[in-house]
């Protein structure tokens, strides 16, 4: 489709992109399922092609670089340069656990606008908080630190078979709404950052689940791209992925790192009780 005039493009707080699907940490409760997924690096050319298409109809205040762990990608700076060229957003935000920031090239600090640092208990960083703050201040980078002592429980292993509850979770979900965790992944635009990773996570459990065609708007060869993304952003129907997710309604669970056994146990966990807790809170007893 032709480029929509800038003043008429769809606008939101942010859009995200996963530079990697794997991570150098193994956090229980990671809503992208990074501790379970194999090593995978995004391709710069695919990124540019996807965001050139999106930028024809959409613009956001923030472009959030996420993972996995984005600083694992050897071409991090190239992705930032392409995001600037395409002008998909007003500012560029790097979200990281900070473990590898001491190895970051000097250019990184000159090219980002914000650094969101997730500080996990028991995880040490060679670039400590004071030095990181000093570098950010020197380069006019806004630093935000999230002390992640607990995670909101999101992805679950049991399917939610109650349509009313799925609707309630969707309506209350801040990730698809207030937090603006909209995501581009492999040629498609998703309202929610969890949705692209639901299928591979469930496949590890032997569950046949496919939501790519349902939840993701194709960015290429799509003459109705504007209308499709508008419906995606404003629709009142839950995503297919919502049937295996508690959204922002799940309980908070203590953060901890998983070993191999812990990852297997997480994948085999029975979440029926967690679903019931959310059902009672959202729909009441009965």
C-alpha positions, -999 to +999 in steps of 0.1 A: +000+000+000+010+037-004+025+055+026-001+072+047+006+109+054+025+113+087-003+131+104-028+103+096-006+073+107-016+051+135+002+061+167+009+043+200+034+046+229+057+019+216+066-010+193+091-037+202+115-060+184+133-091+197+169-090+186+174-125+201+149-151+214+175-166+238+190-150+268+221-151+290+199-155+321+173-182+328+145-164+347+115-183+359+083-167+346+099-150+316+069-142+294+089-146+262+099-181+273+136-172+266+150-199+290+133-225+269+139-213+234+170-222+213+196-196+203+182-173+176+194-140+162+173-116+142+184-106+107+191-069+100+177-070+064+145-087+076+142-061+103+145-032+079+120-047+055+094-053+082+098-018+097+098+000+064+064-016+058+051-008+092+064+028+091+042+035+061+011+033+084+024+035+120+046+056+142+053+053+179+069+074+207+093+046+215+110+018+197+119-008+223+149-031+216+142-063+235+149-100+237+158-125+250+188-104+257+195-078+229+231-071+239+239-107+228+234-097+192+267-088+175+249-063+152+230-044+178+243-010+164+231-019+129+196-024+141+196+009+159+210+026+128+182+011+107+155+022+132+168+057+130+169+057+092+133+043+090+121+067+117+097+043+132+097+061+165+107+094+183+131+077+207+151+044+209+149+024+241+173-005+249+159-029+275+186-052+290+196-071+320+229-052+319+252-082+323+271-074+291+270-036+292+306-034+302+315-047+268+292-023+249+309-001+223+311+036+230+288+042+200+259+025+218+256+052+244+255+078+216+228+061+196+201+053+222+178+077+240+168+055+270+183+026+288+159+004+308+179-018+331+164-049+347+182-056+380+176-092+391+185-105+426+216-125+427+227-114+392+259-093+392+270-068+366+305-056+359+292-022+350+277-012+384+247+011+388+268+042+396+290+038+366+261+031+343+243+062+356+274+083+350+278+071+314+241+076+307+243+112+321+273+119+300+255+109+269+220+124+278+206+089+280+176+085+303+182+056+327+154+036+343+161+008+366+136-020+374+144-040+405+128-073+394+124-092+427+092-108+413+075-115+380+039-112+370+028-148+361+017-147+325+023-178+303+008-210+316+007-247+305-030-253+310-055-241+284-081-217+298-114-232+285-137-206+301-144-180+273-157-155+299-125-157+318-104-154+286-124-122+278-119-109+313-081-115+312-079-098+278-099-067+289-077-063+320-044-069+301-020-039+304+005-054+280-018-052+251-031-018+262-015+005+287+020-008+285+019-008+246+039-040+242+031-042+205+056-063+186+070-070+152+081-106+146+090-124+115+070-103+091+040-098+113+026-072+137+012-084+170-008-065+196+010-084+224+047-092+229+039-127+243+019-139+213+047-146+189+064-170+213+033-190+224+034-215+196+071-226+200+068-228+238+037-250+237+053-271+210+079-281+236+051-295+256+038-315+226+008-291+223-004-284+188-011-247+187-009-222+159-017-185+163+005-168+137-022-164+112-048-154+138-029-130+160-003-115+136-010-090+109+011-096+077+032-066+070+040-075+033+018-077+002-011-065+023-031-037+006-052-033+038-023-030+062-036+002+078-071-012+084-057-045+096-034-030+122-061-006+133-084-035+140-055-054+157-049-025+180-085-016+188-103-050+186-123-063+215-118-100+207-091-118+227-060-131+209-057-169+203-026-167+226-048-154+255-061-190+260-027-198+275-019-166+293-030-147+324-019-114+310-014-088+338-040-105+360-017-133+371-002-134+406+033-121+413+059-149+419+094-145+433+121-142+408+147-169+405+171-184+380+164-218+366+188-247+360+181-275+335+159-293+359+141-261+368+134-254+331+119-288+326+097-285+357+085-251+346+075-266+313+056-294+331+040-272+357+003-276+365-013-241+364-049-251+371-048-235+405-033-203+391-062-201+366-087-206+394-072-177+415-076-154+385-111-166+378-122-159+413-106-124+413-121-114+379-154-132+378-161-140+415-169-172+431-195-196+418 
